[in-house]
Amino acid sequence: MPTTAASEKSTRSVALIGNPNTGKSSLFNALCGLNARVGNYPGVTVEQKVGRLTGSKLSIDVVDLPGTYSLAARSADEAVAVNVLSGELAHQAAPEVAIVILDASNIERNFYLFSQVYELGLPVIAVLNMWDRVEAEGLTVDAEVIAKRLGVPVVCTSANKRKGIDELRRTIEQTLQSPPSKPSSAQLARAQFPEAFHQEAQKLSEWLHANGRKTSLYQVDRLLIDSDGHFQKSLCQSGLHEINTQIEQARERLRVAGCKVPMFETKARYGWIRQLIDGAVTRKETRSASSSDRIDQWLTHRWVGMLAFALIMFMVFQSIWWVAKWPMDGIQWIQGLASGGIEAFLPPGALRSLLVDGVIAGVGGVVLFVPQIAILFFFIAVLEDCGYMARAAFVMDKLMTSVGLSGKSFLPLMSSFACAVPGIMATRTIESRKDRMVTLLIAPLMSCSARIPVYVLMVSAFVPAIKYAGGWISLQGIVLMGMQSIGAIVAIPVAWLLKRFLFPGEPATFLMELHSYKWPSMVVIYQRVWERVVSFVARAGSLIFCTTILVWAACYFPGDHKLLDESVATLEQLQKTQAIAPVSLEQTQIEENQIREEQIEETLGEVNRLRSELIETSFMGMAGHRIEPIVRPLGWDWKIGVAVIASFPAREVIIATLGTIYSLGTGEDEKSQSLQDQMQQAQRPDGRPVFSLATAMSIMVFFALCAQCSATLMTIRRETNSWRWPIFSFVYMTTLAYIGAWLTYQFFESWS
């Protein structure tokens, strides 16, 4: 047999494509194991996953394309799939074989995508996956008849049970070595398109060739069928703006000829599919309701379904809140050990401060999010793989439609109440780019757990402890609940404005297939969780770390830390001496211990005073003084301004910063009585108190609405592949927070 150029390649390439929820991820894992390269396609946020086929003598790369229902190429996922299959991506050749994954229990609808891939001219393998469900669904499928009619290999698999995988490997190798002949035009669904359409396609193809554009027959079809589709946009971007006029004129002629675009395509393709499976696929005439049908009677019920969804989400987010607490506490404990080891090894100075307050704090600030991300995506993967996520989106769709979104936006928004970082990452499940972007941009408005310490500190110190209903209801609890809710309330008009002005257009068609329930694959779940965690640490984590280092530098320089370092060294020596002092009842020893305790207390006060002075003279302190005229209308002074700026890496840092500024050290928390006392006693130069109920409410509203979290902004940068949207988020949320804080301060100040 003659050696082809393709066969001489050291590494061959095949692509997996299929509808969502056809078991494509399970099949990819079965073929390639868990070792896959994950990245982004150039210029878009769509993930690229490539694995090496295991158990094969050939070196074969398997490209896992995004799940899609069609190659009409309207969304980013569909555009990527078409570009990869047609070889239009720069630095990436087209795959040699397209492997189309079909749900064997829903074969008629799945063959719609196959009919489009079939027309691209690539060698194709049809995989009837989930074969174990065929009998359960009351179906009989003759794969040999379908293979004969198509002229392509057809393989039956059950990927989650690893059945049929070896046969598929052999078929891939055989197809690469001996590709089947291309189907004739009569074998394609396109043959059933109206004659008027074929004539217009020929005219448009000739016009494109005359204008120096080489396009395939499939691309010409898409130009005529897809309104403002991917190929049309690509040609316009390349400078061929006349294509719009040519397409409009062709469509007008088709309309006059009675050819309704794009409806005729659906009719033709399903007509072709019915001919293909006629006699090869039969279904029992009578079939009792399946277990999935019986479960859906409750889980998709108008009221019961909503209640079930609320309970499931409650358990999910309680798990994120409570289960993640233990590993997060463990991470903070390890962080404390590392800091203690550095402090014991290095003398006080810039290097020690950089390592403890910069490097270790930066690494800890990244790793601290990992438990929440892992737990959230574990539950998302379980709910998706078992089939419930589609039901949840269906149940919540009506509610979310009221603000211009779909049911798929609900879970990411709910996730953001635990932490906006995994919530933003969870928007990947939303196919519509417009809905995904709006959801992503309002997710940080949900009041995450990092804001709670700020609320608790301000409520405890400045909101009166008034009780109602015999002590069952407290004013402090009402205020705390209000602060937790304000972001979600404000998100409603913000979402409406974003949909109207930044992402206009008709709401995306909400297409959600309710597959039968199945046991989730732990291998798939593990891989999805692992990919998300690695993605966060490798990309967003590096940006968070850099931001932490920059904030540390702004708080440390340019002050002279010599006196502080000497005082810290003296304090640590006194503490060591006190720790090893013998326990004795002798009067002399008791007096020495008391003297050392007094010295420790005096030195600690000196250390805290020097730290407070140094932060005031640092770049951060200078910035606080510079912005004081801006924040004064909010009832703030420069110290509050510094604390707000310093909390950029993480909102809860404001408490430690306030502790440092008020000479109490960095170990204060939201329950610290000494910090509350200092804040209550703080006075302005004219003798007026710095803090009041109005000031506290202003601070809380600002933190409820602002984008004061570098991790969130860096995750937006990672998910959108652009600096434009994190900058937009920071500007719009900070502006919103400032206006809200100003209105709040003015209201409570006049009320008091």
N, C-alpha and C positions, 0 to 999 in steps of 0.2 A: 504493500500500500504506500503511495507517495507520502512523504512527510510534509505536512502543511506548516505554515508559519506559526499557526496557533499551537501546534503540537510541540514546536521547538522551544516554547516559552518554559522557563524554569518554574514559574508559578502560574497556574491557571486561575480563572475567576468565574464564579457563578453567583447568582443573586436570588435571594428568597423574597417573594412578594405575596401578599395575600390580604384579605379583609381583616379588620381588627377581630380579635377573639376567635381566630381559627386555629390557635395552638402554634403559631409561628415561632414564638419565643421558645416554647418547649422543644420544637423541632430543631431550632438553631442550637440549643444547648445539647440536644442528643447527638447532633452531627459534629459539633466542635468542642464539646466539653465546656468548662467554665472560663477557659482562657480566651478572651476576646479583647481586641483593641477598641476602645470607645473614645470617640471624639465628636467634633462638630463638622458638618459639611461647610466648606468655605462660604463665608458671608451670611450664613443663616444659623439659627439656634437648633435646627433639626439634628438629632444625634446620628452619628455614623458608627455602626457596629460591624466589625470584621473579625471573623474567626478562621482558624485553619482546620480543614476537614481532617478528623482523626480516622485512623484505621484504613488509610488509603496509601497505595504505593505512589500515587501522584502527589505533587505539592499543589493543593487547591485551596484558594481563599474563598470563603463564603461570606457574602455581603448581605446583611439583614436590613432590608429596606423598610421604611416606615409603613405601618399598616394603613391601607387605604381602600375605599370602596370603588374607586374609579381612577382612570388615568386622564380625566378631564383637566387636571392640573389647575385647580383654583386655589388650593391652600398650599402652604410651604411644603408640607409633607408630600403632597401629590406631585408638586413641581420637582422635588428632589428625586422621587421615584422615576419620573419620566426622564429627567436629565441623566440619571445613572444608566437606565436601560438603553437610552438612545446615544450614550457616549458623549453628551454635551458638556459634562463637567471638566473643567481644566485639570490637567495632571491626573486624570482617572479615566482609563479606557472603559468602554462598555463591557459588561460581562459576556462571557462566551455562551452561557446558558442561563435562561430564566426559569426558576423553579416556582411555580404558582401553587400556593397552599390553598386548598378548598376544604370547607367544612363538609364532610361526606353526608352529614345529616341534613344539610341545607344546600344541596348541590345546585339547584336551579338558580338561586340568587348569586351564589359564589362564582358561577361560570360567566357572569357578566364581566367581571374584571379579567377573567381568563381570555374572553373574546377580544378584549382590547390589547392585552399583552401579545396574544397570538398574532395580531396584525403588525407587530413591530418588526417581524422578520427574523427574530432570534430563535435558535433552537429552544424548545420549551419542554419541560417535564411537568405533568400535572400530578399533584400529590393529594390524594383523598385522605385527609387527616381525620382524626376522631372516628376511625372506622368502628371502634367498639360501640359507638352510639347509634350506628345504623340500625341494628336489630331492635334496640330499645325504642327507636322512633317509628318502628313498624315499616321500615324500608327494605327493599331489595335492590342492590346496585350491581350491575354487570360491568365491571371495570374493563374487561377485555373488549366488549362491544364498543365502549366509549373510546378506548385507545385505537381501535381499528378505524372508527369513523374520523377521528382527529388526525391520525397518522403520527401521533407522538406517544412517548412512554407514559403510562399511568401507573402510579405506585400507591398502594393502600397502606396507611400507617396509623398507629396510635402512639403519638410521640410521648405522651405522659407515661405510657407503660413500656416505652422503648421497643415497640413492635413495628416491624417493617423497616427499621433504620438501616440494617445491613443491605437489604435489597435496594434501598434508595441510594446508598453509597455506590453500589455496583452500577446502578443506572446512571448516576452522575458521571462515573468514569467512562462508561461505554458511550454516553452522549458526547463527551468531550473528545473522545478518540474517533468516533464515527457519527458526526451530527446527522440527524434525519434531514431529508430533503425539505425545502421550504414548501408550505402549503400553497396550493393553487388558489387563485382569486375566488374560484367557485366554492372553496372550503371555508372562506371567511364570512363572518357575519356581515361584513361590508357589502357582500354580493346582494343582500336584501335591501340595501338603501335604494331610494327612488332613482330612476334614470336621470331626472333633472339634476339631482345632486351630483351624480358622477360627471355630468357635463360641466357643471360649475367648478367642480374640483379640478378637472382637467384644465379649464381656462385659467384658474388661479395658479396652478402649478406652472403653466407655461409663462405666465406673467412674472412669477417669482424667479424662474430661471433666467428670463430676459433681464431681470434686474440684479443678477449676480447672486441670487440666494438659492443654494442647494437645499431643498427640503424633501423629506420623504412623503410618501402618499399619506401616511398616518398623520403627519404634522399638518398637511393641507386639510385633511378632514377636520382636525381639531380647530383649525382657524375658522372654518365655516360653521362649525357646530357650537363651540364654546364662546359665549358672550364675554368679551374682555378677558379671554383666557390667557394662559401662560405663554403660549407661542406668540400670540399677538403682541403681548407686552414686550417680549424679547425682541421681536422685529422692530418695534417702535423705539426701543432703547438703543438699538443698533443704528438708528437713523433712517429707517424705512417707514416714515410716517404716512406715506401714501397707501400703506396696507389697509389702514382704517377705511379709507374711501372705497377701495376695491372690495373689501369684505361687506360693507354696507350695501353696495350695489348688487353683489352676488346674492345676499340674503333677500333683498327686495325682489329679485327675479325668481328666487325660490318660493317666496310668499305668493307671488302672482301665479306660479305654476302649481300651487296647492301643496307644496312641500313645507310642512310646519317644522321649523327649527326651534328647539332641539328635540321635540317630542318624537319625531320619526326614528331617531336613533334607538331609544328605549324599546319601541315596538319591534324594530328590526332585530335587535340583539336578542330579545327574549323569544322572538319567533325562531331564530337560529338555534337557541338553547333547547327549545322544546323539540325541534327536529333532531337535535343531537342525542337527547336522552330518551326519546320516544322508544319504548320497549326495553330500554336498558335500565330504567329506574321505575320501580312500581311501589305504590304505597297501599297498605291495607285499607280497605274501604271504611271499616269501623275500627276506631282505636280509642281505648279508654283514656281518660285524662291522665297525663303523666304526673309524677310527683312534683315536678317544677310548676306545672299548671296549678296544682292544688296549693302549693306554697304561695304562688303569686296572687291567688285569690285574696290573701291577707296582706302580703308585703307591698302590693301595688294598690291596695284599697285607699280610697280618698282620705279617710280618717285613720284607720288602723295602720295603714302604711306610713303615714306621717308620724304616728306615735312610735312605731317600730324603728323608724329611721332616727327619731330623737333619742331613743334608748341606746341604739347602737352607737350613735355619735357621742353620746354621753360616756359610754364605756371606753370608746377610743380615746377621747380627750382626757378623761380621768387617768387612763393608762399613761398617756404622754406626760401628764402632770405628776403622777405619783411614781410610776415605775422609773421614769427618767431621773427622778430625784436621787435615787441611790447611786447610780453610776456618776451623776453630776457631782454629788457630794464626794465620791471617791476621787474624781478628777481634781476637785478643789483641794482634797487632802494631799494628793500627790504633788499638786502645785505648791502647797505649803511646805512639804518636805523638801522639794527642790529649792525653794526660796531659802529655807532654813539652812540647807547644805551650802548654798552660795554665800550666805551671810556668815556662816562659821568659817568658811575657807578664805574669803576675801575681806580685807578691811573696808570700812566705809569709804565711798568715793564714787566717781562717775561710772567706772566699769561695773561696780556692784549694782548701782542703781539701774544701769542699762540692762543688765542680765535679769535682775529681779523684777523691776517695774516695767521693763520694756519687753525683753525676749520671753521670759517665763509667763508674764501676764498676757503677751500676745499669743503665744502658743496655747495657753489655757483658754483664752477667749475664743480660739478656733475649735479646739477639741471639746469644749464645754457644750457646743451645739450638737455634737455627733449623736449622743443618746436620743435626743428629741427627734432628730432627722431619721435615725435608724428605726425608732419605734413607729413614727408616723408612716414611713414608707413600707414598713412591715405590714401594718394594717391595710394600707392602700393596696398593696400587692395581693394580700389575702382576699380582700373584698372584690378586687378586679378579677382575680383568677377563679374565684368560686362562682362569679356571675352576679353578685349582689350590687356592685357599683352601678351597673346599668339601671337597676331598679331604683336605686337612690336618686340618680339623676332624673329619672322619669317622675318620681314623686315630688321632687323639689323644682321641677321645671316651671310650673305655673307661678310659683312664688318669685323665682328669679327673673322670669319674663317681665314682671312688673317694673323692673329697673333696667330692662334691655339686655339681660344676660340669659344664660341657659342654666339648666339644672346642674351641669358639670362645674359651674363656678362655685357651688355651695361648699363643697368639701375643702378646697383651698382656702376659702374665706374663714371657715370654721377652724381650720388648722392654724390659722394665723393668730387665734386667741391664745394658743400655747406659745408660738414663736412664728414671726413672719417669714423667717428664712425657709423652713420646710414648707410653709404655706405657699410661698412664691414658687418654689421648686415643683410643688404639686400642680401648678397650672399647666404643666406639660401634658396633662390628660385632656386638655381642651383643644379640639381640632381647629376651631375658628380662631384665626389670628386676632381679629378684632375683639372677640370675647375674652381671649386669653390676655391681651394687653390691658384691657380695662380691669379685669380681675387682678392682674399682677400689680397694677398701679393703685388699686384701692385696698389691697391686702394689708399694707402697713398701717392702715387706719384702724384695723382691729386691735383692741387693747391687749398686747401680749403680756406674758408673765413678768418681763423685765420692768414694766411700768409699775407693777404692784408695790415694790418697796418705796417708790416715790410717793404713791398714794397713801400708804400706811403711815409714813413719817409725817406728812402734812396733815392728814386727818387726825392722827393721834395728838399732834401738838396744837392744832388751831381750830378744829371743829368741836363745838361743845358736846359733851357726853350726855345728850338729852335722850331720855327713854320715852317710848310711846307704848300704848296697848299693854299696860302693866309690865313693862320691861322687856317684852318680846321683840319690839322693834326699836332700833336706835338710830339717831340722826347720823351718827358716824357710818353705820352700815348702809344707810340710804345714799349718802354722798359717795361712798366707795363703789356701790353698785352703779351709780350714775356715771362715775368716771370710767368704769369698765364698759359702759354702754355707749358713751358719747361718740366714740370713733365709728361704731357700726351705724349709728343714726346719721352721722354726717356723710358716711360712705354712700348713702342712697342718692342724695342730690349730686354728689361728685360723680358717681357712675353715670347718672343721666346726662350730665354736662359733657363728660368724656365721650359718651356714645353719640351725642348730638354734634359736637364740634371737632373732636380729634379723630374719631373713628365712626364717621357717619355711614349710613346705608341701612338697608333692610336687615332685621335680625337674621342671624344665621339659621339655616334650616336645621332643626334639631332632629337628627337621625340617630336613633339608638336601638340596636338590636338586642332583644331579650333572649340570650342564649339559655339553654338548659343549665341548671345548677350542676356543678361538679366539684369534686374534692380538689383543692388547690395543690399545685406542685411545689413542694418545698424547695426543689432545686431552682425553679424559676423565681420563687420569692427571695431566696438567698441572693441570687444574682442581681435582681433588681435593687434590693437594699444595698448590697455591696457597691454597685455602680453609683448609686446616688451619694453614698457616703464618700467614696473616693473622689467623685466629681466635686463635691463641696469642699473637701479638704485641699484638693490639688489646685482648685481655681479660685473660688470665693475666699477660701482660707488664706491664701497667700496675700490677697488684697487686704483682708482684715488685719493680718499680722503687720503689714507695712503701715497701715493706719495707726495701729496701737503704738508702734515705734515713733511715728511722727508726733503723736500727742504727748508721749513721754518726753521727747526732746523739747517740745514747746513748754512743758511744765518745768523742765530742769534747767534749761539755759535762759539767760546768760549769767545767772547769779553766781556769787562766790560761796561755795559750799564748805569752805575750810572749817569755819566754826561749827557748822552742823555736823560735819564728819567727826570732829573731835568730841563733840557732845555725845554723838551716837556711840563712839568707841568707849567713852567713859561710862555711859549707861549700860552697855553690854557687859563691861567688866564688873560693874557693881552687881548686875543681875546674876552673873556667874558666881561671884563670891557669895552672894546671898543664897544661891541654890545649893552650894556645897557646905554652907556653914553648919556646924554640928548643932543638933537639937539638945539644949541644956536648960536646966531650971536655975542655973547660977545667975545671980543678979548681973554680973559683969557681961556675961554672954547675952542676956536679954537686952541690956542697954546697947550693946554693939549692934544687935539685929535691928533695934528700933532706929538707931542712927543711920544704918544703911538703908532702911526703908524710907526714911525721910530724905536721904540723899537721892535715892532712886526716884522718888516722887518729884523732887525739885529738878533733877536732871531731865526727867521725862517732860516736865512742863517747859523747860528750856528748849528741848528738842522740838516740841510741838510749836513753840513760839517762833523758832528759827525757820521751821518748815513753812509756817504761815507767811512769814516775811518774804521768804524766797519765792513762794508761788506768786506773791503779789508783784515781785520785781521780775518775774520770768516773762517770756514772750506771751505765755497764756494770760498772765496777769495784766500785761500791757494791753492785750486784746480786750480783756474784761473792762478796763478803764476806757478804752476807745469806744466800746459799744454801749457804755453806760447811758449816754444820752438817748440811744435807740431803745433800750429796755426800760428806761425810767417810766414811760407811760404805762408800762405793765405793772408798776409797783416794785420793780426790782432795783437793787444796787449792783455795783460792779462785782461783788462777791458771788451773787447769784448768777450773774452773767458768766463768770469764770467757771462756776460749777456746771452750767449748762453746756458750755463749749467743751470742757474736759470730759463730759459724759458722752461725747460723740462715738467712741468705740463701743460703749454699752450704756444704756440709760441709767442702770442702777449705780454707775460710778459716781453719780452726783452726790450720793450720800457720803462716800469716802472723801470726796473732794471738799464737801462742806465741813466734814470733821477736821480735815487738815487746815482749812481756812480759819476755822474757829478754834484752832490750837488744841484740838482734842486727839489728833493722830488719825491714822488711816483705818483703824480697826473698828470704827463705829458702824452700826447698822440701823435699819429703820425703827428698831425698838429701843434704841439708846436714849435713856432718860436724860443723860448729860447733854447730848446733842440737842434734844428738844428744849432743854432749859437754856442753853446758849442761844438758840435761835429766838426763843421768846424774849430773851433779855437784850438781844442785839439792837443797837440804836444807830440812827443816822447822825451826821455831824450836827444837825439842828435839834437833836434830842428826841425826835420822833422814832417809834419802833420801826425796825426794818421789816419785820414780818407781822402780818395781820391776817385775819380770815380772808380778806380780799386778795392779799398777796399769795397766800397758800392756794386759793382756788385758781388764781391766774396761773401759777406754776403747774398745777395739776392739769388744767385744760391745755396748756402749751404742750406738756409731755404726752397728753392723750392724742394730740393731732400732729405733732411734728415728726420729721423723718430723722430723729436723733439716734441713729443706730447705723454704724458703718457696715455691720454685717448684712443688714437688710439692703443697703444701697449697693454693696459689692455683689450681692446675690442677684439683684436686678441687672447689674452690668453683665454678669455671667449669663443670665437667662436670655437677655435681649441682644447680647453680642454687640453692645453699643454703649458709649458713655452718655448718649443723649437722654436716655430714659431715667437713669439714676439722677442726673442733674435736674431733669424736669420734676422728678418725684421730690427731690430735696427742696426745690424752689417752691413748688405749689403747696407742699405740706407745711413748710416753714411759714409761708405767707398765711396760709389758713390758720396755723397755730397762733401766729402773732395776732391776727385779727380776733380770733376767738378768745385769746388771753386778755387782750385789751378790753373787749366788750365785757368779759367776766369781771375784770378788775373795776371797771367803771361802775358796773351794776352793784357789786357788793360794797364798794367804797361809798356810793351814794346811799345805799340801803342802811349801812351802819352809821 
